[in-house]
Amino acid sequence: MTDKPKPLDLKGMNIYKKIKVDFGSGKPKIIYDEKEAINEIKQRIKSACEFYLKYRDEPELLTEEHPCYEHDVFDIINECMTLDLSNCETMKKYNEWLFKLAFKDVLENEERDKDDD
């Protein structure tokens, strides 16, 4: 894979790829390719896994390659009240945050479903 790994992004994803429009019946009918959709979902999950595994225990690397997360990492360090990134509690909080970031689309829906109960 040539792209950098990134968090799972299912929002706005066209689940099914349109492969054919059939006008034979007089009405437009869109036919979808389920195999293509499954492959796209698998690829996105794989990228999210690679993202998490690459940056787990590596906040410096994450902020170097993805500066947009620098503020979030800094907040975690502040919350733990230590600049020592090797501190077990700091790293644990960072890794938990990273996991939630990597799989946010799945976890957000789960949290929303719990709130609806």
TORDO-670899 format. One record per residue (C-alpha): residue number from 0; chain; x, y, z. Coordinates in steps of 0.001 Angstrom, whole numbers, plus 500000, padded with zeros to 6 digits. Layout:
TORDO-670899
{seq NUM, mol A, px X, py Y, pz Z}
...
This chain:
TORDO-670899
{seq 0, mol A, px 500000, py 500000, pz 500000}
{seq 1, mol A, px 501519, py 503337, pz 498971}
{seq 2, mol A, px 499373, py 505693, pz 501071}
{seq 3, mol A, px 500207, py 506456, pz 504695}
{seq 4, mol A, px 498015, py 504487, pz 507071}
{seq 5, mol A, px 495183, py 506549, pz 508472}
{seq 6, mol A, px 492245, py 506249, pz 510855}
{seq 7, mol A, px 489197, py 504356, pz 509681}
{seq 8, mol A, px 486936, py 506609, pz 507616}
{seq 9, mol A, px 483552, py 505186, pz 506677}
{seq 10, mol A, px 481669, py 508480, pz 506493}
{seq 11, mol A, px 480744, py 509440, pz 502987}
{seq 12, mol A, px 481968, py 506113, pz 501678}
{seq 13, mol A, px 480046, py 504826, pz 498707}
{seq 14, mol A, px 479487, py 501318, pz 500056}
{seq 15, mol A, px 478632, py 499877, pz 496686}
{seq 16, mol A, px 480350, py 500713, pz 493439}
{seq 17, mol A, px 477901, py 501368, pz 490629}
{seq 18, mol A, px 478810, py 499081, pz 487766}
{seq 19, mol A, px 475842, py 499194, pz 485423}
{seq 20, mol A, px 472631, py 501078, pz 484761}
{seq 21, mol A, px 469992, py 498869, pz 483151}
{seq 22, mol A, px 467278, py 500698, pz 481176}
{seq 23, mol A, px 465844, py 497497, pz 479681}
{seq 24, mol A, px 462861, py 497432, pz 482045}
{seq 25, mol A, px 461857, py 501008, pz 481235}
{seq 26, mol A, px 463056, py 502247, pz 484642}
{seq 27, mol A, px 466673, py 502927, pz 485540}
{seq 28, mol A, px 468075, py 500168, pz 487710}
{seq 29, mol A, px 471474, py 500443, pz 489389}
{seq 30, mol A, px 473357, py 497211, pz 489842}
{seq 31, mol A, px 476017, py 497049, pz 492557}
{seq 32, mol A, px 479185, py 495044, pz 492921}
{seq 33, mol A, px 479181, py 493561, pz 496449}
{seq 34, mol A, px 482697, py 492133, pz 496067}
{seq 35, mol A, px 484087, py 495618, pz 495303}
{seq 36, mol A, px 482327, py 497041, pz 498358}
{seq 37, mol A, px 483716, py 494330, pz 500632}
{seq 38, mol A, px 487228, py 494872, pz 499272}
{seq 39, mol A, px 486992, py 498624, pz 499910}
{seq 40, mol A, px 485801, py 498079, pz 503492}
{seq 41, mol A, px 488611, py 495572, pz 504110}
{seq 42, mol A, px 491181, py 498015, pz 502727}
{seq 43, mol A, px 489948, py 500797, pz 505005}
{seq 44, mol A, px 490034, py 498530, pz 508062}
{seq 45, mol A, px 493541, py 497365, pz 507120}
{seq 46, mol A, px 494707, py 500984, pz 506855}
{seq 47, mol A, px 493232, py 501790, pz 510286}
{seq 48, mol A, px 494993, py 498756, pz 511808}
{seq 49, mol A, px 498295, py 499799, pz 510210}
{seq 50, mol A, px 497765, py 503338, pz 511511}
{seq 51, mol A, px 497267, py 502120, pz 515064}
{seq 52, mol A, px 500160, py 499645, pz 514993}
{seq 53, mol A, px 502573, py 502130, pz 513418}
{seq 54, mol A, px 501928, py 504899, pz 515955}
{seq 55, mol A, px 501270, py 502790, pz 519079}
{seq 56, mol A, px 503828, py 503854, pz 521696}
{seq 57, mol A, px 505145, py 506424, pz 519171}
{seq 58, mol A, px 503527, py 509823, pz 519843}
{seq 59, mol A, px 506567, py 511677, pz 518478}
{seq 60, mol A, px 506309, py 509830, pz 515165}
{seq 61, mol A, px 502561, py 510480, pz 514966}
{seq 62, mol A, px 502953, py 514224, pz 515502}
{seq 63, mol A, px 505873, py 514351, pz 513088}
{seq 64, mol A, px 503961, py 512618, pz 510281}
{seq 65, mol A, px 500500, py 513971, pz 511196}
{seq 66, mol A, px 500962, py 517427, pz 512765}
{seq 67, mol A, px 497182, py 517843, pz 512982}
{seq 68, mol A, px 497217, py 515554, pz 516070}
{seq 69, mol A, px 499932, py 517476, pz 517924}
{seq 70, mol A, px 497417, py 519383, pz 520061}
{seq 71, mol A, px 495622, py 516157, pz 521082}
{seq 72, mol A, px 498885, py 514479, pz 522091}
{seq 73, mol A, px 499913, py 517564, pz 524041}
{seq 74, mol A, px 496557, py 517475, pz 525889}
{seq 75, mol A, px 497193, py 513847, pz 526904}
{seq 76, mol A, px 500640, py 514730, pz 528197}
{seq 77, mol A, px 499202, py 517684, pz 530141}
{seq 78, mol A, px 496443, py 515523, pz 531594}
{seq 79, mol A, px 499045, py 513092, pz 532924}
{seq 80, mol A, px 501014, py 516031, pz 534305}
{seq 81, mol A, px 504323, py 514735, pz 533006}
{seq 82, mol A, px 506412, py 515425, pz 529930}
{seq 83, mol A, px 507940, py 511983, pz 530280}
{seq 84, mol A, px 506444, py 510049, pz 527365}
{seq 85, mol A, px 507990, py 506839, pz 528669}
{seq 86, mol A, px 505716, py 507131, pz 531739}
{seq 87, mol A, px 503456, py 504053, pz 531674}
{seq 88, mol A, px 500271, py 505952, pz 532518}
{seq 89, mol A, px 500936, py 508595, pz 529856}
{seq 90, mol A, px 501629, py 505951, pz 527211}
{seq 91, mol A, px 498549, py 503976, pz 528228}
{seq 92, mol A, px 496322, py 507054, pz 527839}
{seq 93, mol A, px 497979, py 507911, pz 524533}
{seq 94, mol A, px 497470, py 504371, pz 523184}
{seq 95, mol A, px 493808, py 504346, pz 524282}
{seq 96, mol A, px 493257, py 507696, pz 522570}
{seq 97, mol A, px 495069, py 506453, pz 519446}
{seq 98, mol A, px 492897, py 503319, pz 519282}
{seq 99, mol A, px 489742, py 505423, pz 519550}
{seq 100, mol A, px 491076, py 507723, pz 516839}
{seq 101, mol A, px 491999, py 504851, pz 514523}
{seq 102, mol A, px 488558, py 503246, pz 514801}
{seq 103, mol A, px 486458, py 506333, pz 515553}
{seq 104, mol A, px 483824, py 505680, pz 512892}
{seq 105, mol A, px 483019, py 502268, pz 514374}
{seq 106, mol A, px 483257, py 503360, pz 518009}
{seq 107, mol A, px 481213, py 506553, pz 517514}
{seq 108, mol A, px 478319, py 504559, pz 516084}
{seq 109, mol A, px 478544, py 502122, pz 519004}
{seq 110, mol A, px 478403, py 504983, pz 521518}
{seq 111, mol A, px 475461, py 506556, pz 519687}
{seq 112, mol A, px 473623, py 503211, pz 519720}
{seq 113, mol A, px 474140, py 502914, pz 523502}
{seq 114, mol A, px 472725, py 506424, pz 523991}
{seq 115, mol A, px 469608, py 505501, pz 521992}
{seq 116, mol A, px 468774, py 502582, pz 524356}
